[in-house]
Amino acid sequence: MRVAVLGTGNMGKALIAGLRAAYGNDISIRAFDQYESALNGLDKEVEVLPPEQWFDSCPPDAIIVAVKPADMSIALGRFAGIQENLVKKPLWISIAAGVSLDSLQKYLPKNSRICRVMPNTPALIGEGVSAYTTNGDCLKSDSQMVENILKACGKTVAVPEKMMDAVTGLSGSGPAYVFLFIEALIEGGITAGLPFGTAKECAIQTVLGAAKMAAQTEDCTWSLKTKVMSPAGTTASGLAALERNAFKSAVIQAVVEATKRSEQLGH
């Protein structure tokens, strides 16, 4: 598989590292970033070439566009001078938040195969989740190619494009909600009398363990929650305090508000 990556910031580098770890010498990677400093630290096997030279020999099977939404026109504008039939050959994969398939199509030749992806930051350690959607010109094999690429950084889920803003509000922004929750657990532990180091270790491992239980058992989260509770016990008291302070409602509203903001940015 031959992959080119346009933009080698944190997410671009994470995808490159994941692909190298997953496929080794079975993958060929070319990369470019307009900022030379962003190219530092790339695997020595990654070929750094300007996009104009990617099609000279062995064109890429897929091009990952890992730039900020505001930089999309400049980034894809670099391909304007290349023969249209060459630019149409690869599958185009964009990880720019809020940039729709229709918007991406404006920068590329008609009938280009385009995929839009919403990853999240745990992809930096291979534990991300990436939702993706493809345009009508994509083939069934393109979805498989996308999954082969994205699984190098975690799990994948295919969704209709109309759901991408909700995915952004949930999993795209979600790590920040979890970090805030961990921060609150640590501060709660300190307030209750624990030293910082102990509170931090207990909080992080509690979240890790609970998440793995939710992922690995068939029980729903409500059932798992009730198994921690005993009548008139400590957990029941803690949960009651969260309910009094509208914890669950606040989290739901955070996802909804982030989804609305993603919709606004898309327009």
C-alpha positions, 0 to 999 in steps of 0.5 A: 500500500502506498500512502501520502500524508499532507500535513505532519502535525500531531495527527499526521505524525500519529497516523504515520507512526501507526502505519509504520508500526502496523505494516512495516515495509509493506507500506510506502509513505510520502509526506509533506508539510508547509512548515519544515519544523513539522517534518522533524522526527519523522521515521527515516523510511518516510519519503519527504517530497512536495505534493507536486512530485507524488505522482512522478512514479508509483502514485499513492493509493491514498492521500491523507489530508491532515491540515487545519480546516482553514488551510484546506484551500491552500493545501489542496491548491497545490494539486491544481497544476497536476494532470486531472486524471492523476489527481483522481486516482488516489482515495482522498482522506480528509481529517479536517474537522467540519469540512464536508464532502461537498466542500472537499469536492470543490478543490478536487476533480469531478468524481474524485473518491473522497472520505471524510474522517473525524479522529480523536486525540487518543489516536496519538497513542494508538487508542483512538476512535475514528468515524468516517464517511465516503462520497458516492464515487467511492468503491466498496474497496475504498471503505476497506482501505480507509479502515486498514489505514485508520485501524493503525491508530485505534478503532473505526466506525462508519457513519452517514455524513449527517452524523459526523457533527454528532461524532465530533461532539461526542468522540472528537471532543470527548477526551477533553470531557474525560480529562476534566472528569479525571481532574475533578476526581483527583481534586476530590481525592485531595479534598477528602485527604489523599496526597496528590500522587495517590489521588492521581494514580487512583483516579486514572486507574479507576477510569481505565479499569471502568472503561475496560469493564464497559468494553469487555462485558456484555452488561449495560453501563446501568447494570455495571453501575448498580453492581458497585452500589450497595443499599445506603452505601458510599457509592449511592451517596456519591451518585446522589451528589452527582445527580443533585448537581446535574452531572449527567445532564451537564455531560449530555448538554456538552455533547449537544453544544459541541455538536451544534458548534461543529455544525456552525463551523461546517457552514 
